[in-house]
């Protein structure tokens, strides 16, 4: 069967040889055609949802040459674009201005419904965990009449997610996302712009690393791919996933010399660039590149216009910058489709070049603990215990004081150690109700070295093994901490005399200090 190449797949260089390719699956043209053919009632129904700003989406073409140039200038460490000697951020504010989607949850919560209880997943998609684009398109044709307006609206929201906001190389979506359209009030309050931004940043980092690893530039400016398919001899493509059209509009907005500024003042700003669709007919979009442009004149930060300041989404962004809004993180699990959130103004301490604080880590550990406890009755689920981030601090403090006791026999110090030990034991027993240490499968213990680096110890009860994970692959403090753990558990709960120890050196590594 002959492979069908979509309009979005364009070679970076058409010279002979194995040229490097950058592909994306952002189906803007397909979605625009779908939205254009909506009936009045169907459009009116969608106008009451969070995706209403996208209903007039023009047929935009994504320039692969521009995506290639931007990927070359993406700084993975700083998560910014380097343009004209400046680091220009791809921010949440940009997403709000470009797509008009929320970047802050209205209610401060994010919820993923269990897909097993959602009838659309059973009735239409037969309980599939992975929903293909063709499945949604078939369902939309089936429920096209006004009698099924509610089902059509929910399916249209799923279609927008999988074609524009979260497209991937498999043109599919997890049932977790489909289940989100069950409760439209909660759906509309979710920070969809933030989720789009997170996916794009993740994809930019992955594609940039792949591009630098697999491609090289010759003196003739031809880009050659170092790796090729063993079967076809063709180059392996670099795939940029997510809403890549938002990256292109970001470039138009931040680099005035890239294209003439549009005279339109529409919101969101993606609606201002309908001329890109007409340019594609003349093949102008495919020629867009940063190589011949003067990048010294770059707009580092986009400022809302007076009209945009009246938009609720933009007002939320400004409130967020002033610290008057909370952050909510969407968490979707493939099997159980659960969701929860971290809501605390302290999350804003996680800005660039800031430390990951103990308070934030403790909140996340508590999320894992609650989620694990809700599933501990499931026979197939691992019974895990997550200890507090302060446990190792207490344990190290105990070991230091015991050393002082050996030097001086002060009764007060002995009592202090006893109180610390009793407190730690009580904390372990109350925070992880449901099963004892002896009956669990794994115990997760976060460690904090020198107040600036996080590591993880795991007591693997099934394998009778003490495991160590470190994103910097150093063993500083490791031996002392292991001795303290063996002594603590051996004295209070179970013996670890004949246990094995393993340092997992293939742990994913961080790229900086």
C-alpha positions, 0 to 999 in steps of 0.5 A: 500500500502506498504511504500517504504523506500529509500536507504537513510533512515537508522535506527541509531540503530537497537536494539529493541525499538523505536530508533531515526531516522534521514532521508534525501531526498538528492537523490544523487544516483538517480541524478547520474543515470540520469546524467550518461544516458545523451546523448552527446548533452544534457551533452554538453548543461548542461556544459554551465550552473552553475551546470556544476561542478555536471555533473560527480557526483558519486553515493554517499551514505549519512551515517545517523549515521554520520548525527546523530553524526554531528547533536548532535554537531551542535551549533544552537546559533553559527551556527557551529559544535563543534568538539574536543573542537573547533567550526568549521564553515560550511562556504560559502568557504566550499560549493564553494570547495565541490560543485563548485557552485558560492557563489557570484553573477557575476552580483550582482543581483538575479531575479525570473521571474513571473511564470505566464509568463513562458510557460513551467509552463503552457505548461508542468506543467499546471500552478501548483504552487508546482511541484512534482518530478514525474512531472519533471521526466515525462517531461524529458522523454517526451522531451528526444530527440535532437529536444527538447534540450533547454526544456530538459536542463531547466528541467534537471536544475530543476531536479538537484535543487529538487533532490540534492540542495534543496530536501525536505520531499515532494520531490517537488519544488515551481514554483518560482524555475522553473521560474528561468530557463527561462533566463539562463544567469541570472540563471548562474550568481546567487549565487547557492552555497550561497542559498544551504548553507542558506538552509542547515544551516536552516535545521541543526538548525531545525533538531538539536532542534528537535533531542534534544527535541524528543530523549534521550540517555540511558546508553547503548548508545541506542537512544530512541525517546520520541515522537511516532506516535499515529497511528502506535506507531513508532517513529517520524523521524528527517528529515534533508533537503537540500544537506546533501551530502555536509555536509558529504563531509565537515566532510570528509574534516575537519576530516582527521581521519574519512576516508583516504584522497583521492589521487584525486585532482578533483574539486569540492571536491565532485568528490574525493569521488567516493569510498564512493559509493563502500563502500556502497556495503559493508555497510561501509558507514552506520557505519561511526560515530564520537564516536570512532574517535579522534576529536582533529585533526580537520582542522578548515579552508580549504585552496584552493590548487594551482589548485583550486586557478585557478577556477573562483568560488574560486577566487570569494570567495577570492575576497569576503573575501577581501571585493571587492564583493557585497552580493546578497540575493535571495528572492522568494515569493510563490504567485508572484515570485518576486525577489530583492536584497540587495547590499552593502559592509556594509552587511559584518558588519553582521558577527558573534557577530555583530549588525544589523545596521540601514543602512541594516534595512533601505535597507530592509524596502525599498525593502518591500516598493517597492515590496508593491507599485508594488502590491498596485493596486491588490485588494486582496493585503494588502495596507501597509505602511513601515516607515523608521527606523529613524522615531521612533528616530525622534519621541522620539527626538521630545518628549524629546525636548517638555519636555525641552520646558515645562521647558524653553520657548526658541523660538529656541527649539520650532522652532526645534520641528516644523521643526522635525515634519514637516520633519517627516510628509513630509517623511511619505507623500512622501515615501509611495505614492499610498494611504493615511494613512486613506486608508491603511490597516497596517502601519509598524513601526520599533523601535530601543531600546537603539541602540542594539535591534529591535522591531516592532509596527504595526498600524492595521487600519482594526482592529483599533488596535496598535500591538507590536512585540518583539523577547525578549518579554520585554516591556522596553520603550514600553509604552513611544513609544506607547504614542508617536505614539498615540499622533503623529497620533492623532494630525496629521492624525487620532484619536486613542482614542478608539483603542485597544492595543495588545502585541503579546507574541507568537512572535518567540523568539531569543535564545541569547542577 
